[in-house]
Amino acid sequence: MSNLEPHELPHWEEVQLNLVSARDYFANQLYSQLAHVPATMMCRRFFLRDSNDIAALQHVNSTEYRTNLRKRFSIHSLSGIDQKQKQYSKGHYFELDLYVKVRDGPVHLDSIFNRVVDLNDSESIVCLSNEDGQATTSAAECLSDIRLERGECFHFEITESPSCILEKMYQLDRAYALRNRIHKTNVVIKAMGVFVNGNKEIFKRNSVNILARWREDKEVMLIGKSGVPIFLIYTPCRNVFTSLDQVQTSLSHLEGKVEERLGKVEERFGKVEERFGKAQESNNSRFDEVFVSPVGMFDTIMLQRIAGCDEHFTGAEDSLGLYSN
């Protein structure tokens, strides 16, 4: 392999996504968060080998294209594409951050990105185009719908700066122009996008602005005419400290839920105890009626009988004239 010219080097390698490494710290962290998906092929670098490669880049390689792209999409906090950028030529190579071909399918894209994408945070993910090529904001649903079969691909670029989103979209466009050169046969690309770090508020502002312009100007870019779902995803940098902070936050949240449930249990127990007390009081009352009242009735009957005997005795004395003067 060392005897080969750089542009002749094989550019596909078999990997397990979560074990991929990179020189860039944020990219390295992102790779480690990907799902353990074995038997995938990843294109890390592509060399322009001949005139056919250059011809494939003719559209995106033009100054007019770059100028138009900059004019349509760049804003104050979103840097555009340098229209004076040098023209690509034979021997030039491109680094592709996350260009993956699935070897074993089917697999859903959201399961691969499960630890990278917060599907419950609507502000962290924007879908520029769904599978019908239409602009949409239901990004989580779009991502969950993407299912990759064996041999199908997805391509995502990675940046630490929200101001570089457009530049990364240009890199997606460049790779899409070369898709038939990167692959020996026709291939299905199921999703493309950009993972973004940095200031989340700037990401939100830039992604919303791109989405608004995308509806009108998407066909300026090849990927806009491709019909492939395109995502802009905010991904915070995760390290030991952020992971511990997330664990602590989760534990605090869990502790709050446990305390809330214990409070409800205590409340229910208090109601049960109250009902039990009332039931016990009612039972005691009935017990008194059954066992105490008959005793009172017996005493009353005995007194009545004694009183009756006294009446009879007094009557007998009167009739006999006893104790008469």
C-alpha positions in Angstrom: 0.0 0.0 0.0 2.9 2.4 0.7 3.9 2.1 -3.0 0.6 3.4 -4.2 0.1 7.0 -5.2 -2.2 9.0 -2.8 -5.0 9.2 -5.3 -4.9 5.4 -5.8 -5.3 4.5 -2.1 -8.4 2.6 -1.2 -10.8 5.0 0.5 -13.3 2.6 2.1 -12.7 0.9 5.3 -14.7 -1.5 7.5 -15.4 -0.1 10.9 -17.6 -0.2 14.0 -19.0 3.3 14.1 -18.6 3.9 17.9 -14.9 2.9 17.6 -14.0 5.4 14.9 -11.4 7.9 15.9 -10.5 11.4 14.7 -7.9 14.1 15.3 -10.6 16.6 16.1 -11.8 16.4 19.7 -15.5 17.1 19.1 -15.6 14.7 16.1 -14.0 12.0 18.3 -16.5 12.5 21.0 -19.4 12.3 18.5 -18.1 9.1 17.0 -17.9 7.5 20.5 -21.6 8.3 21.0 -22.7 6.5 17.9 -24.4 3.1 18.2 -22.4 -0.1 18.0 -23.2 -0.9 14.4 -20.8 -3.6 13.1 -20.0 -4.4 9.5 -20.3 -1.0 8.0 -18.1 0.6 5.5 -16.9 4.2 5.9 -15.4 6.5 3.4 -13.0 8.8 5.2 -11.1 10.4 2.3 -11.7 10.7 -1.4 -9.0 11.7 -4.0 -9.7 13.3 -7.3 -8.2 10.7 -9.6 -8.8 11.8 -13.2 -10.7 14.1 -15.5 -14.0 12.3 -14.9 -13.8 13.3 -11.2 -13.1 16.9 -12.2 -16.0 16.9 -14.7 -18.4 15.6 -11.9 -17.4 18.7 -9.9 -18.0 21.2 -12.7 -21.1 22.7 -11.2 -19.9 23.1 -7.6 -16.4 24.0 -8.8 -17.5 27.2 -10.5 -17.2 30.7 -9.1 -20.8 31.5 -10.2 -22.1 28.6 -8.0 -20.2 29.7 -4.9 -21.2 33.3 -5.4 -24.8 32.4 -5.8 -24.7 30.2 -2.7 -23.2 32.9 -0.6 -25.7 35.5 -1.8 -28.7 33.3 -1.1 -27.9 31.8 2.3 -25.2 33.7 4.2 -26.1 36.1 7.0 -24.2 38.0 9.7 -23.5 34.9 11.9 -23.4 32.4 9.0 -20.2 32.6 6.9 -20.6 31.9 3.2 -18.5 30.1 0.7 -15.4 32.0 -0.6 -16.1 32.6 -4.2 -12.3 33.0 -4.8 -11.6 29.5 -3.4 -9.1 27.7 -5.6 -10.4 25.3 -8.3 -10.1 21.6 -7.6 -7.7 19.6 -9.7 -6.4 16.1 -10.0 -4.7 14.8 -6.8 -6.8 17.0 -4.6 -8.6 15.1 -1.8 -11.6 15.6 0.4 -12.1 14.4 3.9 -15.6 13.1 4.6 -16.6 13.1 8.3 -19.3 10.5 8.4 -20.0 8.9 5.0 -21.3 5.4 5.8 -22.5 2.5 3.8 -24.5 -0.1 5.8 -23.4 -3.7 5.3 -26.1 -5.3 7.5 -29.6 -4.0 7.4 -32.2 -3.0 8.0 -31.3 -0.4 10.6 -33.0 2.9 11.5 -31.0 6.0 11.5 -32.4 7.3 14.8 -31.1 4.1 16.5 -27.6 4.8 15.2 -27.8 8.5 16.4 -29.7 7.6 19.6 -27.0 9.0 22.0 -26.1 11.9 19.6 -29.5 13.3 18.8 -32.1 14.5 21.4 -35.3 13.6 19.6 -37.3 15.3 22.4 -35.6 18.7 21.9 -37.3 20.3 18.9 -34.8 23.1 19.0 -31.8 20.8 18.5 -32.8 19.3 15.2 -34.1 20.8 11.9 -35.1 18.9 8.8 -34.6 21.0 5.7 -36.1 18.4 3.4 -38.0 15.1 4.0 -38.1 12.1 1.6 -40.5 14.0 -0.6 -38.0 16.9 -0.9 -40.3 19.3 1.0 -39.2 21.6 3.8 -40.4 20.5 7.2 -40.0 21.2 10.9 -41.1 17.7 12.2 -37.5 16.7 12.3 -37.7 13.9 14.9 -40.4 12.1 13.0 -38.5 12.4 9.7 -35.3 11.0 11.3 -37.2 8.1 12.9 -38.7 7.2 9.5 -35.4 6.7 7.8 -34.6 3.0 7.5 -31.4 1.9 5.8 -31.2 -1.4 4.0 -27.9 -3.2 3.2 -25.8 -1.2 0.9 -27.6 2.1 1.5 -25.7 5.2 2.7 -25.9 8.3 4.8 -23.5 11.3 4.9 -23.1 13.8 7.7 -20.5 16.5 8.2 -19.3 17.7 11.6 -18.5 21.3 12.7 -17.8 22.9 16.1 -19.1 26.3 14.9 -22.7 27.2 14.0 -21.2 29.9 11.6 -19.8 27.1 9.4 -23.1 25.3 8.7 -23.2 26.6 5.1 -19.6 25.6 4.5 -20.4 22.1 5.6 -23.6 22.0 3.4 -21.3 22.9 0.5 -19.1 19.9 1.4 -22.3 17.7 1.3 -23.1 19.2 -2.1 -19.5 18.5 -3.3 -19.7 14.8 -2.2 -23.1 14.4 -3.7 -21.7 15.6 -7.0 -19.1 12.9 -6.7 -21.5 10.1 -5.6 -21.1 8.1 -8.8 -17.4 8.4 -8.5 -17.2 7.5 -4.8 -19.2 4.4 -5.5 -18.5 1.8 -8.2 -22.2 1.2 -8.7 -25.4 3.3 -8.2 -26.1 3.8 -4.5 -29.0 5.0 -2.5 -28.2 7.9 -0.1 -31.0 7.9 2.5 -30.0 11.0 4.6 -27.5 13.9 4.7 -26.8 16.6 7.3 -24.6 18.5 9.5 -23.8 17.9 13.2 -23.1 21.3 14.9 -21.5 22.2 18.2 -20.9 25.7 19.7 -23.4 28.3 20.8 -26.9 26.8 20.7 -28.7 30.1 20.3 -26.6 30.9 17.2 -27.3 27.4 15.9 -31.0 28.0 16.3 -30.9 31.4 14.6 -28.8 30.1 11.7 -30.8 26.9 11.1 -34.1 28.8 11.2 -32.7 31.3 8.6 -31.4 28.5 6.4 -34.8 26.7 6.6 -36.6 29.9 5.6 -34.4 30.5 2.6 -34.4 26.8 1.7 -38.0 26.8 0.7 -37.3 29.3 -2.0 -33.7 28.7 -2.9 -33.0 25.0 -2.3 -32.4 24.2 -6.0 -29.3 26.4 -5.9 -27.7 23.3 -4.4 -27.5 19.8 -5.8 -28.6 18.3 -2.5 -31.7 20.6 -2.6 -32.8 18.9 -5.8 -31.8 15.4 -4.7 -35.0 14.5 -2.7 -32.7 13.2 0.1 -33.7 14.2 3.7 -31.3 16.8 5.0 -30.8 17.6 8.7 -29.1 20.2 10.8 -28.5 18.8 14.3 -27.1 20.5 17.4 -25.0 18.1 19.4 -23.4 19.3 22.6 -19.8 18.2 23.3 -19.9 15.4 25.8 -17.0 14.6 28.1 -16.5 13.2 31.6 -17.7 16.3 33.3 -20.8 16.8 31.1 -21.6 13.1 31.5 -21.4 13.4 35.3 -23.5 16.5 35.3 -26.1 14.7 33.2 -26.1 11.8 35.6 -26.5 14.2 38.6 -29.3 16.0 36.8 -31.0 12.7 36.1 -30.6 11.5 39.7 -32.0 14.8 41.0 -34.9 14.5 38.6 -35.5 10.9 39.7 -35.2 11.9 43.4 -37.8 14.6 42.9 -40.2 12.1 41.2 -39.6 9.6 44.1 -40.4 12.3 46.7 -43.5 13.3 44.8 -44.7 9.7 44.6 -43.9 9.1 48.3 -46.0 12.2 49.1 -48.9 10.8 47.2 -48.5 7.5 48.9 -48.5 9.2 52.3 -51.6 11.2 51.4 -53.4 8.0 50.3 -52.3 6.3 53.5 -53.6 9.1 55.5 -57.0 8.8 53.8 -57.0 5.0 54.4 -56.1 5.6 58.0 -59.0 8.1 58.3 -61.4 5.7 56.7 -60.2 2.9 59.0 -60.7 5.2 62.1 -64.3 6.0 61.0 -65.0 2.3 60.3 -63.6 1.4 63.7 -65.7 4.1 65.4 -68.8 2.8 63.6 -68.1 -0.8 64.6 -67.6 0.3 68.3 -71.0 2.0 68.2 -72.7 -1.1 66.8 -70.9 -3.2 69.4 -72.3 -1.0 72.2 -75.8 -1.4 70.8 -75.5 -5.2 70.7 -73.7 -5.8 74.0 -74.3 -2.8 76.2 -77.9 -2.0 75.5 -79.2 -5.5 76.5 -77.6 -5.0 79.9 -79.4 -1.7 80.3 -82.7 -3.4 79.2 -82.2 -6.2 81.8 -81.7 -3.7 84.6 -84.8 -1.8 83.5 -86.9 -5.0 83.5 -85.6 -6.1 86.9 -86.5 -2.7 88.4 -89.9 -2.9 86.9 -90.5 -6.3 88.4 -89.3 -5.2 91.8 -91.6 -2.2 91.6 -94.4 -4.6 90.6 -93.7 -6.8 93.6 -93.8 -3.8 95.9 -97.2 -2.8 94.6 -98.6 -6.3 95.2 -97.1 -6.5 98.6 -98.5 -3.1 99.7 -101.9 -4.1 98.3 -101.9 -7.3 100.4 -101.1 -5.4 103.5 -104.0 -3.0 102.9 -106.4 -5.8 102.3 -105.5 -7.7 105.6 -105.5 -4.5 107.6 -102.0 -5.1 108.8 -100.2 -2.4 110.6 -103.5 -0.6 111.0 -104.0 1.7 114.0 
